[in-house]
Amino acid sequence: MNNLLELVKVDLRETLDVRKFKENKSKSISFFAFLGLMLILGLVLSIIYNLMFSSLFLVQEANLVYSTLFMGGFATFLTLSTSIFKVKSIYVGKDYEMLKSMPVKKTEIIAAKIINLYLIELIYSAIIMIPNAVINIIFTGNFTFIITGLLATLLIPAIPMAVACLFSLFITLVADRYKFGNVINFILYFLMFAAIMFFSLMINMSTGAAGGQSDMVDMANAFAWVNPSLQLVKLAHLDNYLYILLFALGNVVVLFLVILFISLFFDGIHEMINSYKSNNVYVRKKLETKGQFKALLGHEYKRFFTSKFYFVNCISSGICSIIMSALIGYMFSPISTITDAASIMVYIRQYAYLGVIIIAFGIGIATPASGSISIEGTKFWMIKTFPIDYKKMIKSKLLVSISVLGVCALISSGILVALTQPSIYSIIILFVAPLLFVTLASVLGLLINISYYKLKWKNEQQFCKNSASVVISMLLDWLIMIILAGLLVGFTFVNIYLAGILTIAALAIATIILYIVLMKTCERKIEAIEEF
């Protein structure tokens, strides 16, 4: 047990990059202050949604434990969709060979990595479930909801993480051993995301159509079956709190079995993944014969499409955007069986430009630019040694990020246009605004990565998921998306043409300003980089 606790402690320190923050206290203060503000924003949004659903159940005179089940379903989807891309870090790490030579069991090594991921995912669960418990207590005066809420917070992530671990194991065994494994990776992750989001949307739309108490309770029970352990939360609250023991035991047993199962394949998977090395070597001859910008651009594209972790992490935002656009577009299309969209097609065609918000939300999950400096790793010395024009290098990284996510944005826009058949005005907004958002997100991500770079990494997973620049970039992208939604929705009540024009103007101006700042500061900031 002592070995396990020590391994968990080491993994957490590595995940949070504690050493770097100790060395640079000014960066740590600004990062954690910003992260605190974003957590507050997340709590505010959670409180709004919890108030809405708790009030809905209260009006229908249903027990508010069903509100807990409802929000527990959302927390389950969030945990599954976020951990599915993080869980691969279980199989990577250059410290495994060293740990194997020590008196540490393989199961303890794997358990420590899974517990580390669980503690991170626990934050998402807490942001959703703790406000739910507090609101339910305020509405009912029943303090047993605090027990139910805390239990749900602690144990909801277990089964989604187990599913994510097994799914990642399957993808690794199927895809990562092949040269073109990224294509298989893309297809499998696309299908997984599609299944998660389709099921979530179906339940959400059915809930919106629910008219009475029995309908609302049925929907809450449907959400509970997404994560079967939530059924025990309901039984504990409505019947007997002895079910808590069964609830806890069930989740612990599930994770224990997953740990044992992964142990059977771990050595082979670890060797398979860590034998792969992304091509990040700059060749002087190519830089001189092809021309710097062309050579740098080709180098960036090759590295992006051959890097399994970097590719999968970044393309997830494009996948999310495409799937969300397809589902929302279908929901409001004339052929929809979910809503009676045919009767309101005039309004749908007129206001279809609001689909920009959906596209922006998906794109904001991850941008290649937010890790394009960090991916250089310890080979960054080549950039400073070779006669490389830093501005051309920055432009090549920007172009890769914009082109990759730009294609996803155009596909998303095309799907919405094909399904909703919008007006000419909406078509223009649907194609122009997402491209501007992609450009702004890429410029912002690269600007942040130059300041919050992470070059000392053991595997790509560390800078793709557990670096300050990626977290800050994602949170800022979502903040921009919220402002974008405010502009589009707010000014729609004034004038729909004004809403679109102001949105495009705001995105364009912000992009130009940040691009100028990036070009003026990139050379100085790259020269100052010495951590390699």
Secondary structure by P-SEA (a helix, b strand, c coil): caaaaaaaaaaaaaaaaaaaaaacaaaaaaaaaaaaaaaaaaaaaaaaaaaaaaaaaaaacccaaaaaaaaaaaaaaaaaaaacccccccccccaaaaaaaccccaaaaaaaaaaaaaaaaaaaaaaccaaaaaaaaaaccccaaaaaaaaaaaccaaaaaaaaaaaaaaaaacccccccaaaaaaaaaaaaaaaaaaaaaaaaaaaaacccaaaaaaaaaaaaaacaaaaaaaaaacccccaaaaaaaaaaaaaaaaaaaaaaaaaaaaaaaaaccccccccaaaaaaacaaaaaaaaaaaaaaacaaaaaaaaaaaaaaaaaaaaaaaaacccccccccccaaaaaaaacccaaaaaaaaaacccccccccccccccaaaaaaccccaaaaaaaaaaaaaaaaaaaaaaaaaaaaaaccccaaaaaaaccaaaaaaaaaaaaaaaaaaaccccccccccccccccaaaaaaaaaaaaaaaaaaaaaaaaccccaaaaaaaaaaaaaaaaaaaaaaaaacaaaaaaacccc
